[in-house]
Amino acid sequence: MTVDPGDTKSVKLVSIGGNGVIKGGNGIAEGPVDEINTQALMEVVQKKGFGHCEEENASEGAGGGHAPDIIKICGVKNALPSSTNPTRPCTSNTVDEHLDMLMVCHHLHKDIPEDVAFAKSRIRAETISAEDILHDMGAISINSSDSQAMGRIGEVISRTWQTAHKMKVQRGTLEADVGNDNLRIKRYVTKYTINPAIANGLSKFVGSVEVGKLADLVIWKPSFFGAKPEMVIKGGDIAWANMGDANASILTPEPVRMRPMFGALGKAGSANSIAFVSKAAVDNGIKALYGLNKRVEAIGNDPFASCLCLPITQTYV
């Protein structure tokens, strides 16, 4: 691995053309990175002095990373480790389900011993069960999803709070919570809001409800929380909402389904969204070059956001 002279002290793992590579502040290291050997790679990164590692989707209990040592990333200073939601929370059928799923998505065959051994090396009951505890301690900062291979893209919110509930049942109230669950609630809500925004360099613009950030909000009915939003607000405008038949004569027609609203029509879509690009793209006038109407912003680290949010998710209890 090499790092360009102009690189900042921040690196992360990214995927380009299906190959995992280390991305530095201003450049990308040469050559693909073997996903199975991610842990050794991160040790090299730390030895080179890159202590502020914003690392995504590598510290989970199943899947990528050196089995099982990649979970050590949870102990790296200022890291933002993540796991994907199919293993959240660990229940009676989690391991068996994932073994079958992995055999299919990697085109493995149950009659080939090497294929079965490879699948079992990626589905590890010990680290899957450890994920629950590490999430509850704040050691794993982000709960995300895959798509198709692992998948569950629509279950990030529901799986996050299922994990929180399971941990309260198993571990009880956190020591810092007296008469409420506020710390645990803050810890879990940051796993799919501000922490992913920090890890992806977007926290200056999105990820939390603050003055100066894009007013992106989701309104839920409690009975459908995490499954079907009642209303999606983008930039302060209603962009998507539950709506019945427009020909109905009353307020409660069936079927009611999610439909585009004023905030998603015409020029409102451009006004209420941001195209996130690199600083180099902004400097090279990418907005004019591509004829973009929407707002264009460069991704980057936001030290204030890191200082604000890390104590919530990485205070060990």
C-alpha positions as CSV (number, residue, x, y, z in Angstrom):
1,M,0.0,0.0,0.0
2,T,1.2,3.5,-0.8
3,V,-0.1,6.9,0.2
4,D,0.3,10.0,-1.9
5,P,2.3,12.9,-0.3
6,G,-0.7,15.1,-0.2
7,D,-3.0,12.7,1.5
8,T,-4.5,13.6,4.8
9,K,-4.3,11.5,7.9
10,S,-7.6,9.7,7.0
11,V,-8.1,6.5,5.1
12,K,-11.0,4.2,4.4
13,L,-11.8,1.1,2.4
14,V,-13.8,1.7,-0.8
15,S,-14.9,-0.4,-3.7
16,I,-13.9,0.6,-7.3
17,G,-14.9,-1.8,-10.1
18,G,-15.5,-4.5,-7.6
19,N,-12.0,-4.3,-6.1
20,G,-11.4,-3.1,-2.6
21,V,-8.9,-0.3,-2.4
22,I,-7.7,2.0,0.3
23,K,-8.8,5.6,-0.2
24,G,-6.6,8.4,1.2
25,G,-7.3,12.0,1.6
26,N,-6.4,13.1,-1.9
27,G,-5.6,9.8,-3.7
28,I,-6.1,6.1,-3.9
29,A,-3.5,3.5,-3.2
30,E,-2.5,1.3,-6.1
31,G,-3.8,-2.2,-6.6
32,P,-6.8,-4.1,-5.2
33,V,-7.0,-5.1,-1.6
34,D,-7.9,-8.7,-0.7
35,E,-11.1,-8.6,1.3
36,I,-10.2,-11.7,3.2
37,N,-7.0,-10.0,4.4
38,T,-8.5,-6.7,5.4
39,Q,-7.2,-7.0,9.0
40,A,-3.6,-7.1,7.9
41,L,-4.2,-4.2,5.6
42,M,-5.6,-2.1,8.5
43,E,-2.6,-2.9,10.6
44,V,-0.3,-1.6,7.9
45,V,-2.5,1.6,7.8
46,Q,-2.1,2.1,11.5
47,K,1.7,1.6,11.4
48,K,1.9,4.3,8.7
49,G,0.4,6.7,11.2
50,F,-3.1,6.9,9.9
51,G,-4.9,6.7,13.3
52,H,-8.1,8.4,12.2
53,C,-9.7,5.6,10.2
54,E,-13.3,5.9,9.1
55,E,-14.0,2.3,8.2
56,E,-17.2,0.9,6.9
57,N,-18.7,-2.6,6.6
58,A,-15.6,-4.5,7.8
59,S,-16.2,-5.3,11.4
60,E,-19.3,-7.4,11.2
61,G,-19.7,-10.8,12.7
62,A,-20.2,-12.5,9.4
63,G,-19.0,-11.8,5.8
64,G,-15.9,-9.9,4.8
65,G,-12.7,-9.5,6.7
66,H,-10.1,-11.9,8.1
67,A,-12.1,-14.4,10.1
68,P,-12.5,-13.5,12.9
69,D,-9.8,-10.9,13.6
70,I,-11.3,-8.1,11.6
71,I,-13.6,-7.4,14.5
72,K,-10.5,-6.0,16.2
73,I,-11.2,-2.8,14.2
74,C,-13.7,-2.0,17.0
75,G,-10.8,-1.2,19.3
76,V,-9.0,1.1,16.9
77,K,-8.9,4.7,18.1
78,N,-11.5,7.0,16.4
79,A,-12.7,4.2,14.0
80,L,-16.3,4.1,13.0
81,P,-16.8,0.3,12.5
82,S,-20.1,-1.0,11.0
83,S,-22.0,-4.2,10.6
84,T,-24.7,-5.1,8.2
85,N,-28.2,-5.8,9.4
86,P,-28.9,-9.5,8.3
87,T,-27.1,-10.7,11.5
88,R,-29.0,-8.2,13.7
89,P,-30.1,-9.3,16.2
90,C,-28.6,-12.8,16.7
91,T,-31.5,-15.2,17.2
92,S,-32.1,-19.0,17.0
93,N,-32.1,-19.3,13.2
94,T,-29.5,-16.6,12.3
95,V,-26.5,-18.8,11.7
96,D,-28.4,-21.6,9.8
97,E,-30.1,-19.0,7.6
98,H,-26.9,-17.2,6.7
99,L,-25.1,-20.4,5.8
100,D,-27.7,-21.3,3.2
101,M,-27.8,-17.8,1.9
102,L,-24.1,-17.5,1.5
103,M,-23.9,-20.8,-0.4
104,V,-26.3,-19.4,-2.9
105,C,-25.0,-15.8,-3.3
106,H,-21.4,-17.1,-3.8
107,H,-22.4,-19.9,-6.1
108,L,-21.1,-22.6,-3.8
109,H,-22.1,-26.2,-3.8
110,K,-23.0,-28.2,-0.8
111,D,-21.4,-31.4,-2.1
112,I,-17.9,-29.7,-2.4
113,P,-16.1,-29.8,1.0
114,E,-14.0,-26.7,0.1
115,D,-17.1,-24.7,-0.7
116,V,-18.8,-25.7,2.6
117,A,-15.6,-24.9,4.5
118,F,-15.4,-21.4,2.9
119,A,-19.0,-20.7,3.7
120,K,-18.6,-21.7,7.3
121,S,-15.5,-19.5,7.6
122,R,-17.6,-16.5,6.6
123,I,-20.6,-17.3,8.9
124,R,-19.2,-17.3,12.5
125,A,-21.6,-17.9,15.3
126,E,-19.2,-16.5,17.9
127,T,-18.6,-13.2,16.2
128,I,-22.3,-12.8,15.1
129,S,-23.4,-13.2,18.7
130,A,-20.7,-10.8,19.8
131,E,-22.0,-8.1,17.4
132,D,-25.1,-7.6,19.6
133,I,-23.0,-6.8,22.7
134,L,-20.5,-4.6,20.7
135,H,-23.4,-2.6,19.3
136,D,-24.9,-2.1,22.7
137,M,-21.5,-1.0,24.2
138,G,-21.1,1.5,21.4
139,A,-18.1,-0.3,20.0
140,I,-19.7,-0.8,16.6
141,S,-20.9,2.6,15.5
142,I,-23.0,1.9,12.3
143,N,-25.7,-0.5,11.3
144,S,-26.1,-0.7,7.6
145,S,-27.3,-3.1,4.9
146,D,-26.1,-5.0,1.9
147,S,-28.2,-5.5,-1.3
148,Q,-29.1,-9.0,-2.6
149,A,-26.0,-10.8,-1.4
150,M,-26.9,-10.5,2.3
151,G,-29.4,-7.7,1.5
152,R,-32.1,-6.4,3.9
153,I,-31.8,-2.9,2.5
154,G,-35.3,-2.1,3.8
155,E,-34.8,-3.4,7.3
156,V,-32.0,-1.1,8.7
157,I,-34.3,0.7,11.1
158,S,-36.3,-2.3,12.3
159,R,-33.2,-4.5,12.8
160,T,-31.5,-1.7,14.7
161,W,-34.3,-1.3,17.3
162,Q,-34.8,-5.1,17.5
163,T,-31.2,-5.3,18.6
164,A,-31.7,-2.5,21.1
165,H,-34.7,-4.3,22.6
166,K,-33.0,-7.6,22.7
167,M,-30.0,-6.0,24.5
168,K,-32.2,-4.3,27.1
169,V,-33.9,-7.7,27.8
170,Q,-30.6,-9.5,28.1
171,R,-28.3,-6.8,29.6
172,G,-30.8,-4.6,31.4
173,T,-30.7,-0.8,31.6
174,L,-27.4,0.9,30.8
175,E,-25.6,2.1,33.9
176,A,-25.7,5.7,32.7
177,D,-29.5,5.6,32.1
178,V,-31.5,6.4,35.3
179,G,-35.3,6.2,34.9
180,N,-35.2,6.2,31.1
181,D,-33.4,4.7,28.1
182,N,-32.1,7.9,26.7
183,L,-28.4,6.9,26.3
184,R,-29.3,3.7,24.6
185,I,-31.8,5.4,22.3
186,K,-29.2,8.0,21.3
187,R,-26.6,5.3,20.8
188,Y,-28.8,3.3,18.4
189,V,-30.3,6.2,16.5
190,T,-26.9,7.5,15.6
191,K,-26.1,4.1,14.0
192,Y,-28.2,4.9,10.9
193,T,-28.1,8.8,11.0
194,I,-25.1,10.9,11.9
195,N,-22.4,8.1,12.1
196,P,-22.9,6.9,8.5
197,A,-22.9,10.6,7.5
198,I,-19.5,11.1,9.2
199,A,-18.1,8.0,7.7
200,N,-19.0,9.0,4.2
201,G,-18.0,12.6,4.6
202,L,-21.5,14.0,4.5
203,S,-22.0,15.1,8.1
204,K,-21.7,18.8,7.3
205,F,-24.9,18.7,5.3
206,V,-27.0,15.7,6.5
207,G,-27.2,13.1,9.2
208,S,-28.8,15.1,12.0
209,V,-31.5,17.8,12.6
210,E,-29.5,21.0,12.9
211,V,-29.7,24.5,11.6
212,G,-27.9,24.8,8.3
213,K,-28.3,21.2,7.3
214,L,-30.7,19.8,4.7
215,A,-34.1,19.4,6.3
216,D,-34.5,15.7,5.6
217,L,-37.1,14.1,7.9
218,V,-39.2,11.0,8.0
219,I,-42.5,11.0,9.8
220,W,-43.8,7.6,11.1
221,K,-47.0,6.2,12.5
222,P,-45.9,4.2,15.6
223,S,-47.6,1.1,14.3
224,F,-45.5,1.2,11.1
225,F,-42.3,2.5,12.5
226,G,-39.3,1.3,10.5
227,A,-41.5,-0.3,7.9
228,K,-43.7,2.2,6.1
229,P,-43.2,6.0,6.5
230,E,-46.2,8.2,6.7
231,M,-44.3,11.1,5.2
232,V,-40.9,11.9,3.8
233,I,-39.7,15.5,3.9
234,K,-36.8,16.6,1.7
235,G,-35.3,20.1,2.2
236,G,-38.4,21.1,4.2
237,D,-40.9,20.0,1.4
238,I,-43.1,16.9,1.5
239,A,-41.5,14.7,-1.2
240,W,-43.2,11.4,-0.6
241,A,-46.3,10.5,1.5
242,N,-49.1,7.9,2.0
243,M,-51.9,8.8,-0.3
244,G,-55.2,7.1,-1.3
245,D,-57.0,7.3,-4.6
246,A,-57.2,10.9,-5.8
247,N,-60.8,10.3,-7.0
248,A,-62.0,9.3,-3.5
249,S,-64.7,11.4,-1.8
250,I,-63.4,10.8,1.8
251,L,-60.1,11.0,3.5
252,T,-59.6,7.2,4.1
253,P,-59.8,5.4,0.8
254,E,-58.0,2.1,0.1
255,P,-55.5,1.2,-1.0
256,V,-53.2,3.8,0.6
257,R,-49.7,3.7,-0.8
258,M,-46.6,5.9,-1.0
259,R,-46.8,8.4,-3.8
260,P,-44.7,11.4,-5.0
261,M,-45.7,14.8,-3.6
262,F,-44.9,18.4,-4.5
263,G,-41.4,18.2,-3.2
264,A,-40.6,15.5,-5.7
265,L,-42.1,17.2,-8.8
266,G,-40.7,19.7,-11.3
267,K,-37.7,21.7,-10.2
268,A,-38.4,20.9,-6.5
269,G,-36.4,17.7,-6.7
270,S,-33.2,19.6,-7.7
271,A,-33.8,22.3,-5.1
272,N,-34.2,19.8,-2.3
273,S,-31.3,17.5,-3.0
274,I,-27.5,17.5,-3.1
275,A,-25.1,15.8,-5.4
276,F,-22.1,14.8,-3.3
277,V,-18.8,14.7,-5.2
278,S,-15.1,15.0,-4.5
279,K,-13.4,18.3,-3.8
280,A,-11.5,17.9,-7.1
281,A,-14.7,17.6,-9.0
282,V,-16.0,20.8,-7.5
283,D,-12.8,22.6,-8.2
284,N,-13.0,21.4,-11.8
285,G,-16.5,22.8,-12.3
286,I,-18.4,19.5,-12.4
287,K,-21.8,21.2,-11.9
288,A,-21.4,23.3,-15.1
289,L,-19.7,20.5,-17.0
290,Y,-22.6,18.1,-16.4
291,G,-25.3,20.8,-16.5
292,L,-26.6,20.0,-13.0
293,N,-29.4,22.0,-11.5
294,K,-29.1,20.6,-8.0
295,R,-26.8,21.8,-5.4
296,V,-23.3,20.3,-5.6
297,E,-21.1,19.8,-2.5
298,A,-17.7,18.2,-1.8
299,I,-17.5,15.4,0.7
300,G,-15.0,15.8,3.5
301,N,-14.3,15.3,7.2
302,D,-16.1,17.5,9.7
303,P,-14.1,17.5,13.0
304,F,-16.9,19.2,14.9
305,A,-19.4,16.5,14.0
306,S,-16.9,13.8,15.1
307,C,-16.3,15.5,18.4
308,L,-20.0,16.0,18.9
309,C,-21.1,12.4,18.2
310,L,-18.4,9.9,19.0
311,P,-18.8,10.1,22.8
312,I,-22.4,8.9,22.4
313,T,-21.6,5.8,20.4
314,Q,-18.2,4.9,21.8
315,T,-18.5,5.4,25.5
316,Y,-18.1,1.8,26.9
317,V,-20.5,0.7,29.6
